[in-house]
Amino acid sequence: MQLIYPKQPTRIYVPTDLDGKPSRTVFAVAHRLPESTIYWHIDNEYIGQTRTFHSIELNPPVGKHLLTLVDERGNRLEQRFEIIVKSGN
């Protein structure tokens, strides 16, 4: 597995939508065997799984987080990242 987004640096600036809420961020990973199932976790909390197309839209709160990906074979990938919201000012 290899992360497509986020990569280093791991600060993600999230713009604010017109309704005042932060936009969602698309997280993406490539897997040597695309048909594999990947299980997604943020801060040790299960978020969901993907198969074939390994991307997921998330809206983590502002702050530092740990993204953990585990495939069905037990391969593991971890990436720390920080969410920073850009205000419309």
PyMOL Python script that loads the backbone (N, CA, C, O; Angstrom):
from pymol import cmd

cmd.read_pdbstr("""\
ATOM      1  N   MET A   1       0.846  -1.184   0.000  1.00  0.00           N
ATOM      2  CA  MET A   1       0.000   0.000   0.000  1.00  0.00           C
ATOM      3  C   MET A   1       0.884   1.237   0.000  1.00  0.00           C
ATOM      4  O   MET A   1       1.971   1.251   0.577  1.00  0.00           O
ATOM      5  N   GLN A   2       0.394   2.258  -0.652  1.00  0.00           N
ATOM      6  CA  GLN A   2       1.090   3.533  -0.650  1.00  0.00           C
ATOM      7  C   GLN A   2       0.043   4.642  -0.624  1.00  0.00           C
ATOM      8  O   GLN A   2      -0.904   4.636  -1.410  1.00  0.00           O
ATOM      9  N   LEU A   3       0.227   5.590   0.287  1.00  0.00           N
ATOM     10  CA  LEU A   3      -0.703   6.711   0.364  1.00  0.00           C
ATOM     11  C   LEU A   3      -0.539   7.627  -0.835  1.00  0.00           C
ATOM     12  O   LEU A   3       0.577   7.988  -1.209  1.00  0.00           O
ATOM     13  N   ILE A   4      -1.642   7.991  -1.422  1.00  0.00           N
ATOM     14  CA  ILE A   4      -1.652   8.995  -2.478  1.00  0.00           C
ATOM     15  C   ILE A   4      -1.906  10.359  -1.835  1.00  0.00           C
ATOM     16  O   ILE A   4      -1.260  11.348  -2.181  1.00  0.00           O
ATOM     17  N   TYR A   5      -2.862  10.399  -0.887  1.00  0.00           N
ATOM     18  CA  TYR A   5      -3.145  11.626  -0.138  1.00  0.00           C
ATOM     19  C   TYR A   5      -3.713  11.251   1.214  1.00  0.00           C
ATOM     20  O   TYR A   5      -4.655  10.460   1.245  1.00  0.00           O
ATOM     21  N   PRO A   6      -3.225  11.746   2.319  1.00  0.00           N
ATOM     22  CA  PRO A   6      -2.207  12.788   2.431  1.00  0.00           C
ATOM     23  C   PRO A   6      -0.792  12.219   2.362  1.00  0.00           C
ATOM     24  O   PRO A   6      -0.542  11.070   2.726  1.00  0.00           O
ATOM     25  N   LYS A   7       0.101  13.039   1.895  1.00  0.00           N
ATOM     26  CA  LYS A   7       1.524  12.723   1.894  1.00  0.00           C
ATOM     27  C   LYS A   7       2.227  13.790   2.723  1.00  0.00           C
ATOM     28  O   LYS A   7       1.594  14.712   3.237  1.00  0.00           O
ATOM     29  N   GLN A   8       3.520  13.656   2.843  1.00  0.00           N
ATOM     30  CA  GLN A   8       4.299  14.672   3.550  1.00  0.00           C
ATOM     31  C   GLN A   8       4.302  15.940   2.728  1.00  0.00           C
ATOM     32  O   GLN A   8       4.422  15.807   1.510  1.00  0.00           O
ATOM     33  N   PRO A   9       4.187  17.143   3.236  1.00  0.00           N
ATOM     34  CA  PRO A   9       3.887  17.394   4.638  1.00  0.00           C
ATOM     35  C   PRO A   9       2.450  17.011   4.956  1.00  0.00           C
ATOM     36  O   PRO A   9       1.604  16.940   4.064  1.00  0.00           O
ATOM     37  N   THR A  10       2.188  16.772   6.198  1.00  0.00           N
ATOM     38  CA  THR A  10       0.902  16.205   6.581  1.00  0.00           C
ATOM     39  C   THR A  10      -0.058  17.227   7.191  1.00  0.00           C
ATOM     40  O   THR A  10      -0.976  16.860   7.923  1.00  0.00           O
ATOM     41  N   ARG A  11       0.153  18.481   6.894  1.00  0.00           N
ATOM     42  CA  ARG A  11      -0.813  19.501   7.317  1.00  0.00           C
ATOM     43  C   ARG A  11      -1.822  19.666   6.191  1.00  0.00           C
ATOM     44  O   ARG A  11      -1.454  19.994   5.062  1.00  0.00           O
ATOM     45  N   ILE A  12      -3.080  19.442   6.496  1.00  0.00           N
ATOM     46  CA  ILE A  12      -4.141  19.538   5.497  1.00  0.00           C
ATOM     47  C   ILE A  12      -4.971  20.779   5.804  1.00  0.00           C
ATOM     48  O   ILE A  12      -5.629  20.863   6.842  1.00  0.00           O
ATOM     49  N   TYR A  13      -4.930  21.739   4.887  1.00  0.00           N
ATOM     50  CA  TYR A  13      -5.735  22.955   5.036  1.00  0.00           C
ATOM     51  C   TYR A  13      -7.099  22.703   4.421  1.00  0.00           C
ATOM     52  O   TYR A  13      -7.211  22.418   3.228  1.00  0.00           O
ATOM     53  N   VAL A  14      -8.125  22.808   5.233  1.00  0.00           N
ATOM     54  CA  VAL A  14      -9.486  22.522   4.794  1.00  0.00           C
ATOM     55  C   VAL A  14     -10.246  23.836   4.669  1.00  0.00           C
ATOM     56  O   VAL A  14     -10.406  24.548   5.661  1.00  0.00           O
ATOM     57  N   PRO A  15     -10.721  24.174   3.462  1.00  0.00           N
ATOM     58  CA  PRO A  15     -11.493  25.404   3.305  1.00  0.00           C
ATOM     59  C   PRO A  15     -12.881  25.269   3.920  1.00  0.00           C
ATOM     60  O   PRO A  15     -13.380  24.163   4.123  1.00  0.00           O
ATOM     61  N   THR A  16     -13.478  26.382   4.205  1.00  0.00           N
ATOM     62  CA  THR A  16     -14.832  26.422   4.746  1.00  0.00           C
ATOM     63  C   THR A  16     -15.813  26.569   3.586  1.00  0.00           C
ATOM     64  O   THR A  16     -15.627  27.417   2.714  1.00  0.00           O
ATOM     65  N   ASP A  17     -16.862  25.738   3.575  1.00  0.00           N
ATOM     66  CA  ASP A  17     -17.901  25.824   2.548  1.00  0.00           C
ATOM     67  C   ASP A  17     -18.746  27.082   2.753  1.00  0.00           C
ATOM     68  O   ASP A  17     -18.616  27.775   3.762  1.00  0.00           O
ATOM     69  N   LEU A  18     -19.597  27.357   1.798  1.00  0.00           N
ATOM     70  CA  LEU A  18     -20.465  28.538   1.888  1.00  0.00           C
ATOM     71  C   LEU A  18     -21.381  28.495   3.095  1.00  0.00           C
ATOM     72  O   LEU A  18     -21.780  29.540   3.608  1.00  0.00           O
ATOM     73  N   ASP A  19     -21.724  27.276   3.563  1.00  0.00           N
ATOM     74  CA  ASP A  19     -22.598  27.160   4.727  1.00  0.00           C
ATOM     75  C   ASP A  19     -21.839  27.311   6.046  1.00  0.00           C
ATOM     76  O   ASP A  19     -22.421  27.179   7.122  1.00  0.00           O
ATOM     77  N   GLY A  20     -20.523  27.593   5.956  1.00  0.00           N
ATOM     78  CA  GLY A  20     -19.726  27.805   7.154  1.00  0.00           C
ATOM     79  C   GLY A  20     -19.104  26.554   7.746  1.00  0.00           C
ATOM     80  O   GLY A  20     -18.384  26.628   8.742  1.00  0.00           O
ATOM     81  N   LYS A  21     -19.372  25.413   7.147  1.00  0.00           N
ATOM     82  CA  LYS A  21     -18.824  24.151   7.651  1.00  0.00           C
ATOM     83  C   LYS A  21     -17.561  23.796   6.873  1.00  0.00           C
ATOM     84  O   LYS A  21     -17.439  24.153   5.702  1.00  0.00           O
ATOM     85  N   PRO A  22     -16.618  23.096   7.510  1.00  0.00           N
ATOM     86  CA  PRO A  22     -15.409  22.683   6.793  1.00  0.00           C
ATOM     87  C   PRO A  22     -15.738  21.690   5.680  1.00  0.00           C
ATOM     88  O   PRO A  22     -16.632  20.856   5.822  1.00  0.00           O
ATOM     89  N   SER A  23     -15.003  21.792   4.571  1.00  0.00           N
ATOM     90  CA  SER A  23     -15.156  20.845   3.462  1.00  0.00           C
ATOM     91  C   SER A  23     -14.663  19.475   3.891  1.00  0.00           C
ATOM     92  O   SER A  23     -13.960  19.340   4.893  1.00  0.00           O
ATOM     93  N   ARG A  24     -15.036  18.465   3.125  1.00  0.00           N
ATOM     94  CA  ARG A  24     -14.552  17.110   3.373  1.00  0.00           C
ATOM     95  C   ARG A  24     -13.232  16.936   2.635  1.00  0.00           C
ATOM     96  O   ARG A  24     -12.992  17.573   1.609  1.00  0.00           O
ATOM     97  N   THR A  25     -12.385  16.073   3.163  1.00  0.00           N
ATOM     98  CA  THR A  25     -11.089  15.785   2.565  1.00  0.00           C
ATOM     99  C   THR A  25     -11.118  14.378   1.992  1.00  0.00           C
ATOM    100  O   THR A  25     -11.595  13.449   2.645  1.00  0.00           O
ATOM    101  N   VAL A  26     -10.614  14.217   0.783  1.00  0.00           N
ATOM    102  CA  VAL A  26     -10.551  12.906   0.157  1.00  0.00           C
ATOM    103  C   VAL A  26      -9.200  12.272   0.485  1.00  0.00           C
ATOM    104  O   VAL A  26      -8.150  12.806   0.125  1.00  0.00           O
ATOM    105  N   PHE A  27      -9.237  11.142   1.162  1.00  0.00           N
ATOM    106  CA  PHE A  27      -8.051  10.364   1.474  1.00  0.00           C
ATOM    107  C   PHE A  27      -7.976   9.237   0.449  1.00  0.00           C
ATOM    108  O   PHE A  27      -8.994   8.624   0.127  1.00  0.00           O
ATOM    109  N   ALA A  28      -6.772   8.959  -0.070  1.00  0.00           N
ATOM    110  CA  ALA A  28      -6.635   7.945  -1.117  1.00  0.00           C
ATOM    111  C   ALA A  28      -5.362   7.136  -0.922  1.00  0.00           C
ATOM    112  O   ALA A  28      -4.342   7.647  -0.461  1.00  0.00           O
ATOM    113  N   VAL A  29      -5.449   5.860  -1.285  1.00  0.00           N
ATOM    114  CA  VAL A  29      -4.310   4.950  -1.184  1.00  0.00           C
ATOM    115  C   VAL A  29      -4.304   4.041  -2.409  1.00  0.00           C
ATOM    116  O   VAL A  29      -5.355   3.701  -2.951  1.00  0.00           O
ATOM    117  N   ALA A  30      -3.103   3.654  -2.836  1.00  0.00           N
ATOM    118  CA  ALA A  30      -2.951   2.680  -3.922  1.00  0.00           C
ATOM    119  C   ALA A  30      -2.494   1.359  -3.312  1.00  0.00           C
ATOM    120  O   ALA A  30      -1.688   1.335  -2.382  1.00  0.00           O
ATOM    121  N   HIS A  31      -3.014   0.281  -3.843  1.00  0.00           N
ATOM    122  CA  HIS A  31      -2.636  -1.053  -3.364  1.00  0.00           C
ATOM    123  C   HIS A  31      -2.151  -1.873  -4.550  1.00  0.00           C
ATOM    124  O   HIS A  31      -2.724  -1.797  -5.637  1.00  0.00           O
ATOM    125  N   ARG A  32      -1.109  -2.649  -4.346  1.00  0.00           N
ATOM    126  CA  ARG A  32      -0.557  -3.491  -5.404  1.00  0.00           C
ATOM    127  C   ARG A  32      -1.623  -4.429  -5.970  1.00  0.00           C
ATOM    128  O   ARG A  32      -1.625  -4.739  -7.162  1.00  0.00           O
ATOM    129  N   LEU A  33      -2.523  -4.873  -5.100  1.00  0.00           N
ATOM    130  CA  LEU A  33      -3.640  -5.725  -5.508  1.00  0.00           C
ATOM    131  C   LEU A  33      -4.929  -4.932  -5.289  1.00  0.00           C
ATOM    132  O   LEU A  33      -5.517  -5.003  -4.210  1.00  0.00           O
ATOM    133  N   PRO A  34      -5.375  -4.178  -6.298  1.00  0.00           N
ATOM    134  CA  PRO A  34      -6.516  -3.275  -6.123  1.00  0.00           C
ATOM    135  C   PRO A  34      -7.777  -3.940  -5.578  1.00  0.00           C
ATOM    136  O   PRO A  34      -8.569  -3.294  -4.892  1.00  0.00           O
ATOM    137  N   GLU A  35      -7.969  -5.224  -5.876  1.00  0.00           N
ATOM    138  CA  GLU A  35      -9.191  -5.904  -5.413  1.00  0.00           C
ATOM    139  C   GLU A  35      -9.168  -6.205  -3.921  1.00  0.00           C
ATOM    140  O   GLU A  35     -10.152  -6.708  -3.379  1.00  0.00           O
ATOM    141  N   SER A  36      -8.066  -5.906  -3.253  1.00  0.00           N
ATOM    142  CA  SER A  36      -7.970  -6.121  -1.805  1.00  0.00           C
ATOM    143  C   SER A  36      -8.925  -5.202  -1.050  1.00  0.00           C
ATOM    144  O   SER A  36      -9.279  -4.125  -1.530  1.00  0.00           O
ATOM    145  N   THR A  37      -9.332  -5.638   0.123  1.00  0.00           N
ATOM    146  CA  THR A  37     -10.129  -4.808   1.011  1.00  0.00           C
ATOM    147  C   THR A  37      -9.190  -4.088   1.965  1.00  0.00           C
ATOM    148  O   THR A  37      -8.300  -4.699   2.556  1.00  0.00           O
ATOM    149  N   ILE A  38      -9.395  -2.789   2.109  1.00  0.00           N
ATOM    150  CA  ILE A  38      -8.606  -1.986   3.048  1.00  0.00           C
ATOM    151  C   ILE A  38      -9.552  -1.449   4.112  1.00  0.00           C
ATOM    152  O   ILE A  38     -10.617  -0.916   3.802  1.00  0.00           O
ATOM    153  N   TYR A  39      -9.153  -1.594   5.358  1.00  0.00           N
ATOM    154  CA  TYR A  39      -9.923  -1.119   6.508  1.00  0.00           C
ATOM    155  C   TYR A  39      -9.291   0.178   6.995  1.00  0.00           C
ATOM    156  O   TYR A  39      -8.090   0.232   7.263  1.00  0.00           O
ATOM    157  N   TRP A  40     -10.102   1.218   7.107  1.00  0.00           N
ATOM    158  CA  TRP A  40      -9.642   2.565   7.446  1.00  0.00           C
ATOM    159  C   TRP A  40      -9.956   2.884   8.903  1.00  0.00           C
ATOM    160  O   TRP A  40     -11.045   2.590   9.396  1.00  0.00           O
ATOM    161  N   HIS A  41      -8.984   3.490   9.585  1.00  0.00           N
ATOM    162  CA  HIS A  41      -9.144   3.921  10.970  1.00  0.00           C
ATOM    163  C   HIS A  41      -8.530   5.312  11.130  1.00  0.00           C
ATOM    164  O   HIS A  41      -7.492   5.617  10.542  1.00  0.00           O
ATOM    165  N   ILE A  42      -9.171   6.129  11.917  1.00  0.00           N
ATOM    166  CA  ILE A  42      -8.575   7.405  12.326  1.00  0.00           C
ATOM    167  C   ILE A  42      -8.587   7.420  13.842  1.00  0.00           C
ATOM    168  O   ILE A  42      -9.623   7.222  14.476  1.00  0.00           O
ATOM    169  N   ASP A  43      -7.408   7.661  14.411  1.00  0.00           N
ATOM    170  CA  ASP A  43      -7.236   7.697  15.866  1.00  0.00           C
ATOM    171  C   ASP A  43      -7.779   6.419  16.513  1.00  0.00           C
ATOM    172  O   ASP A  43      -8.464   6.466  17.535  1.00  0.00           O
ATOM    173  N   ASN A  44      -7.461   5.290  15.901  1.00  0.00           N
ATOM    174  CA  ASN A  44      -7.855   3.960  16.385  1.00  0.00           C
ATOM    175  C   ASN A  44      -9.356   3.714  16.342  1.00  0.00           C
ATOM    176  O   ASN A  44      -9.836   2.774  16.977  1.00  0.00           O
ATOM    177  N   GLU A  45     -10.110   4.531  15.612  1.00  0.00           N
ATOM    178  CA  GLU A  45     -11.549   4.335  15.451  1.00  0.00           C
ATOM    179  C   GLU A  45     -11.828   3.881  14.018  1.00  0.00           C
ATOM    180  O   GLU A  45     -11.394   4.526  13.064  1.00  0.00           O
ATOM    181  N   TYR A  46     -12.550   2.774  13.870  1.00  0.00           N
ATOM    182  CA  TYR A  46     -12.882   2.244  12.551  1.00  0.00           C
ATOM    183  C   TYR A  46     -13.777   3.228  11.808  1.00  0.00           C
ATOM    184  O   TYR A  46     -14.788   3.684  12.343  1.00  0.00           O
ATOM    185  N   ILE A  47     -13.400   3.555  10.564  1.00  0.00           N
ATOM    186  CA  ILE A  47     -14.140   4.518   9.756  1.00  0.00           C
ATOM    187  C   ILE A  47     -14.941   3.822   8.654  1.00  0.00           C
ATOM    188  O   ILE A  47     -16.077   4.198   8.367  1.00  0.00           O
ATOM    189  N   GLY A  48     -14.331   2.799   8.041  1.00  0.00           N
ATOM    190  CA  GLY A  48     -14.992   2.108   6.945  1.00  0.00           C
ATOM    191  C   GLY A  48     -13.988   1.277   6.172  1.00  0.00           C
ATOM    192  O   GLY A  48     -12.831   1.143   6.570  1.00  0.00           O
ATOM    193  N   GLN A  49     -14.446   0.721   5.061  1.00  0.00           N
ATOM    194  CA  GLN A  49     -13.571  -0.102   4.241  1.00  0.00           C
ATOM    195  C   GLN A  49     -13.772   0.236   2.780  1.00  0.00           C
ATOM    196  O   GLN A  49     -14.829   0.728   2.384  1.00  0.00           O
ATOM    197  N   THR A  50     -12.742  -0.031   1.974  1.00  0.00           N
ATOM    198  CA  THR A  50     -12.832   0.161   0.531  1.00  0.00           C
ATOM    199  C   THR A  50     -12.330  -1.095  -0.163  1.00  0.00           C
ATOM    200  O   THR A  50     -11.554  -1.876   0.389  1.00  0.00           O
ATOM    201  N   ARG A  51     -12.798  -1.260  -1.382  1.00  0.00           N
ATOM    202  CA  ARG A  51     -12.356  -2.384  -2.203  1.00  0.00           C
ATOM    203  C   ARG A  51     -12.287  -1.875  -3.643  1.00  0.00           C
ATOM    204  O   ARG A  51     -13.231  -1.245  -4.120  1.00  0.00           O
ATOM    205  N   THR A  52     -11.219  -2.134  -4.316  1.00  0.00           N
ATOM    206  CA  THR A  52     -10.929  -1.742  -5.690  1.00  0.00           C
ATOM    207  C   THR A  52     -10.589  -0.253  -5.803  1.00  0.00           C
ATOM    208  O   THR A  52      -9.474   0.079  -6.206  1.00  0.00           O
ATOM    209  N   PHE A  53     -11.508   0.649  -5.461  1.00  0.00           N
ATOM    210  CA  PHE A  53     -11.239   2.088  -5.487  1.00  0.00           C
ATOM    211  C   PHE A  53     -10.992   2.537  -4.055  1.00  0.00           C
ATOM    212  O   PHE A  53     -11.927   2.660  -3.264  1.00  0.00           O
ATOM    213  N   HIS A  54      -9.738   2.777  -3.728  1.00  0.00           N
ATOM    214  CA  HIS A  54      -9.363   3.031  -2.338  1.00  0.00           C
ATOM    215  C   HIS A  54      -9.263   4.525  -2.038  1.00  0.00           C
ATOM    216  O   HIS A  54      -8.174   5.077  -1.878  1.00  0.00           O
ATOM    217  N   SER A  55     -10.421   5.154  -1.969  1.00  0.00           N
ATOM    218  CA  SER A  55     -10.493   6.543  -1.527  1.00  0.00           C
ATOM    219  C   SER A  55     -11.753   6.700  -0.686  1.00  0.00           C
ATOM    220  O   SER A  55     -12.745   5.992  -0.863  1.00  0.00           O
ATOM    221  N   ILE A  56     -11.674   7.649   0.229  1.00  0.00           N
ATOM    222  CA  ILE A  56     -12.789   7.857   1.140  1.00  0.00           C
ATOM    223  C   ILE A  56     -12.821   9.335   1.536  1.00  0.00           C
ATOM    224  O   ILE A  56     -11.773   9.930   1.787  1.00  0.00           O
ATOM    225  N   GLU A  57     -14.008   9.926   1.591  1.00  0.00           N
ATOM    226  CA  GLU A  57     -14.166  11.322   2.006  1.00  0.00           C
ATOM    227  C   GLU A  57     -14.414  11.358   3.497  1.00  0.00           C
ATOM    228  O   GLU A  57     -15.309  10.685   4.008  1.00  0.00           O
ATOM    229  N   LEU A  58     -13.613  12.151   4.189  1.00  0.00           N
ATOM    230  CA  LEU A  58     -13.740  12.259   5.642  1.00  0.00           C
ATOM    231  C   LEU A  58     -13.716  13.720   6.061  1.00  0.00           C
ATOM    232  O   LEU A  58     -13.277  14.595   5.314  1.00  0.00           O
ATOM    233  N   ASN A  59     -14.193  13.960   7.260  1.00  0.00           N
ATOM    234  CA  ASN A  59     -14.181  15.305   7.812  1.00  0.00           C
ATOM    235  C   ASN A  59     -13.677  15.242   9.256  1.00  0.00           C
ATOM    236  O   ASN A  59     -14.434  15.509  10.190  1.00  0.00           O
ATOM    237  N   PRO A  60     -12.391  14.885   9.440  1.00  0.00           N
ATOM    238  CA  PRO A  60     -11.867  14.829  10.811  1.00  0.00           C
ATOM    239  C   PRO A  60     -11.859  16.228  11.434  1.00  0.00           C
ATOM    240  O   PRO A  60     -11.715  17.223  10.723  1.00  0.00           O
ATOM    241  N   PRO A  61     -12.011  16.304  12.737  1.00  0.00           N
ATOM    242  CA  PRO A  61     -11.982  17.615  13.388  1.00  0.00           C
ATOM    243  C   PRO A  61     -10.596  18.242  13.317  1.00  0.00           C
ATOM    244  O   PRO A  61      -9.602  17.561  13.064  1.00  0.00           O
ATOM    245  N   VAL A  62     -10.548  19.533  13.543  1.00  0.00           N
ATOM    246  CA  VAL A  62      -9.277  20.260  13.582  1.00  0.00           C
ATOM    247  C   VAL A  62      -8.375  19.614  14.630  1.00  0.00           C
ATOM    248  O   VAL A  62      -8.819  19.265  15.724  1.00  0.00           O
ATOM    249  N   GLY A  63      -7.112  19.463  14.278  1.00  0.00           N
ATOM    250  CA  GLY A  63      -6.149  18.902  15.213  1.00  0.00           C
ATOM    251  C   GLY A  63      -5.319  17.807  14.579  1.00  0.00           C
ATOM    252  O   GLY A  63      -5.400  17.561  13.376  1.00  0.00           O
ATOM    253  N   LYS A  64      -4.511  17.148  15.413  1.00  0.00           N
ATOM    254  CA  LYS A  64      -3.614  16.091  14.958  1.00  0.00           C
ATOM    255  C   LYS A  64      -4.304  14.736  15.043  1.00  0.00           C
ATOM    256  O   LYS A  64      -5.056  14.458  15.977  1.00  0.00           O
ATOM    257  N   HIS A  65      -4.028  13.889  14.035  1.00  0.00           N
ATOM    258  CA  HIS A  65      -4.681  12.590  13.937  1.00  0.00           C
ATOM    259  C   HIS A  65      -3.707  11.531  13.432  1.00  0.00           C
ATOM    260  O   HIS A  65      -2.629  11.843  12.925  1.00  0.00           O
ATOM    261  N   LEU A  66      -4.115  10.269  13.583  1.00  0.00           N
ATOM    262  CA  LEU A  66      -3.363   9.144  13.055  1.00  0.00           C
ATOM    263  C   LEU A  66      -4.275   8.336  12.133  1.00  0.00           C
ATOM    264  O   LEU A  66      -5.297   7.807  12.570  1.00  0.00           O
ATOM    265  N   LEU A  67      -3.901   8.245  10.853  1.00  0.00           N
ATOM    266  CA  LEU A  67      -4.612   7.429   9.883  1.00  0.00           C
ATOM    267  C   LEU A  67      -3.938   6.063   9.860  1.00  0.00           C
ATOM    268  O   LEU A  67      -2.722   5.975   9.686  1.00  0.00           O
ATOM    269  N   THR A  68      -4.714   5.002  10.032  1.00  0.00           N
ATOM    270  CA  THR A  68      -4.186   3.643   9.979  1.00  0.00           C
ATOM    271  C   THR A  68      -4.982   2.857   8.946  1.00  0.00           C
ATOM    272  O   THR A  68      -6.212   2.827   8.979  1.00  0.00           O
ATOM    273  N   LEU A  69      -4.263   2.225   8.031  1.00  0.00           N
ATOM    274  CA  LEU A  69      -4.869   1.396   7.000  1.00  0.00           C
ATOM    275  C   LEU A  69      -4.375  -0.019   7.183  1.00  0.00           C
ATOM    276  O   LEU A  69      -3.178  -0.246   7.359  1.00  0.00           O
ATOM    277  N   VAL A  70      -5.296  -0.983   7.143  1.00  0.00           N
ATOM    278  CA  VAL A  70      -4.939  -2.398   7.280  1.00  0.00           C
ATOM    279  C   VAL A  70      -5.658  -3.150   6.170  1.00  0.00           C
ATOM    280  O   VAL A  70      -6.872  -3.025   6.010  1.00  0.00           O
ATOM    281  N   ASP A  71      -4.887  -3.949   5.390  1.00  0.00           N
ATOM    282  CA  ASP A  71      -5.544  -4.717   4.348  1.00  0.00           C
ATOM    283  C   ASP A  71      -5.928  -6.096   4.878  1.00  0.00           C
ATOM    284  O   ASP A  71      -5.602  -6.450   6.011  1.00  0.00           O
ATOM    285  N   GLU A  72      -6.618  -6.864   4.053  1.00  0.00           N
ATOM    286  CA  GLU A  72      -7.136  -8.169   4.475  1.00  0.00           C
ATOM    287  C   GLU A  72      -6.031  -9.179   4.763  1.00  0.00           C
ATOM    288  O   GLU A  72      -6.290 -10.232   5.345  1.00  0.00           O
ATOM    289  N   ARG A  73      -4.805  -8.866   4.360  1.00  0.00           N
ATOM    290  CA  ARG A  73      -3.668  -9.747   4.642  1.00  0.00           C
ATOM    291  C   ARG A  73      -2.905  -9.324   5.885  1.00  0.00           C
ATOM    292  O   ARG A  73      -1.918  -9.958   6.261  1.00  0.00           O
ATOM    293  N   GLY A  74      -3.365  -8.244   6.530  1.00  0.00           N
ATOM    294  CA  GLY A  74      -2.721  -7.777   7.747  1.00  0.00           C
ATOM    295  C   GLY A  74      -1.622  -6.748   7.522  1.00  0.00           C
ATOM    296  O   GLY A  74      -0.991  -6.306   8.482  1.00  0.00           O
ATOM    297  N   ASN A  75      -1.380  -6.356   6.262  1.00  0.00           N
ATOM    298  CA  ASN A  75      -0.410  -5.291   5.997  1.00  0.00           C
ATOM    299  C   ASN A  75      -0.952  -3.991   6.563  1.00  0.00           C
ATOM    300  O   ASN A  75      -2.147  -3.711   6.480  1.00  0.00           O
ATOM    301  N   ARG A  76      -0.059  -3.207   7.136  1.00  0.00           N
ATOM    302  CA  ARG A  76      -0.478  -2.007   7.870  1.00  0.00           C
ATOM    303  C   ARG A  76       0.309  -0.800   7.384  1.00  0.00           C
ATOM    304  O   ARG A  76       1.503  -0.892   7.099  1.00  0.00           O
ATOM    305  N   LEU A  77      -0.378   0.335   7.293  1.00  0.00           N
ATOM    306  CA  LEU A  77       0.235   1.596   6.910  1.00  0.00           C
ATOM    307  C   LEU A  77      -0.316   2.668   7.845  1.00  0.00           C
ATOM    308  O   LEU A  77      -1.526   2.757   8.053  1.00  0.00           O
ATOM    309  N   GLU A  78       0.574   3.476   8.404  1.00  0.00           N
ATOM    310  CA  GLU A  78       0.150   4.558   9.296  1.00  0.00           C
ATOM    311  C   GLU A  78       0.707   5.880   8.806  1.00  0.00           C
ATOM    312  O   GLU A  78       1.828   5.949   8.302  1.00  0.00           O
ATOM    313  N   GLN A  79      -0.091   6.932   8.961  1.00  0.00           N
ATOM    314  CA  GLN A  79       0.339   8.283   8.585  1.00  0.00           C
ATOM    315  C   GLN A  79      -0.281   9.280   9.554  1.00  0.00           C
ATOM    316  O   GLN A  79      -1.498   9.320   9.731  1.00  0.00           O
ATOM    317  N   ARG A  80       0.557  10.067  10.165  1.00  0.00           N
ATOM    318  CA  ARG A  80       0.059  11.159  11.014  1.00  0.00           C
ATOM    319  C   ARG A  80      -0.264  12.350  10.118  1.00  0.00           C
ATOM    320  O   ARG A  80       0.407  12.584   9.112  1.00  0.00           O
ATOM    321  N   PHE A  81      -1.297  13.100  10.494  1.00  0.00           N
ATOM    322  CA  PHE A  81      -1.664  14.304   9.744  1.00  0.00           C
ATOM    323  C   PHE A  81      -2.344  15.276  10.688  1.00  0.00           C
ATOM    324  O   PHE A  81      -2.797  14.907  11.772  1.00  0.00           O
ATOM    325  N   GLU A  82      -2.406  16.520  10.255  1.00  0.00           N
ATOM    326  CA  GLU A  82      -3.060  17.574  11.045  1.00  0.00           C
ATOM    327  C   GLU A  82      -4.051  18.314  10.161  1.00  0.00           C
ATOM    328  O   GLU A  82      -3.731  18.699   9.036  1.00  0.00           O
ATOM    329  N   ILE A  83      -5.249  18.507  10.678  1.00  0.00           N
ATOM    330  CA  ILE A  83      -6.292  19.269   9.984  1.00  0.00           C
ATOM    331  C   ILE A  83      -6.258  20.712  10.478  1.00  0.00           C
ATOM    332  O   ILE A  83      -6.323  20.980  11.678  1.00  0.00           O
ATOM    333  N   ILE A  84      -6.157  21.623   9.530  1.00  0.00           N
ATOM    334  CA  ILE A  84      -6.167  23.055   9.823  1.00  0.00           C
ATOM    335  C   ILE A  84      -7.256  23.666   8.952  1.00  0.00           C
ATOM    336  O   ILE A  84      -7.222  23.511   7.731  1.00  0.00           O
ATOM    337  N   VAL A  85      -8.207  24.348   9.544  1.00  0.00           N
ATOM    338  CA  VAL A  85      -9.313  24.938   8.805  1.00  0.00           C
ATOM    339  C   VAL A  85      -8.945  26.355   8.401  1.00  0.00           C
ATOM    340  O   VAL A  85      -8.489  27.155   9.218  1.00  0.00           O
ATOM    341  N   LYS A  86      -9.151  26.644   7.135  1.00  0.00           N
ATOM    342  CA  LYS A  86      -8.962  28.015   6.642  1.00  0.00           C
ATOM    343  C   LYS A  86     -10.284  28.748   6.768  1.00  0.00           C
ATOM    344  O   LYS A  86     -11.319  28.259   6.315  1.00  0.00           O
ATOM    345  N   SER A  87     -10.249  29.898   7.372  1.00  0.00           N
ATOM    346  CA  SER A  87     -11.477  30.684   7.484  1.00  0.00           C
ATOM    347  C   SER A  87     -11.676  31.484   6.205  1.00  0.00           C
ATOM    348  O   SER A  87     -10.734  31.700   5.442  1.00  0.00           O
ATOM    349  N   GLY A  88     -12.883  31.911   5.983  1.00  0.00           N
ATOM    350  CA  GLY A  88     -13.207  32.674   4.785  1.00  0.00           C
ATOM    351  C   GLY A  88     -12.811  34.128   4.878  1.00  0.00           C
ATOM    352  O   GLY A  88     -13.159  34.909   3.992  1.00  0.00           O
ATOM    353  N   ASN A  89     -12.100  34.521   5.912  1.00  0.00           N
ATOM    354  CA  ASN A  89     -11.729  35.940   6.085  1.00  0.00           C
ATOM    355  C   ASN A  89     -10.635  36.362   5.161  1.00  0.00           C
ATOM    356  O   ASN A  89     -10.216  37.519   5.188  1.00  0.00           O
TER     357      ASN A  89
END
""", "prot")
cmd.dss("prot")
cmd.show_as("cartoon", "prot")
cmd.util.cbc("prot")
cmd.orient("prot")
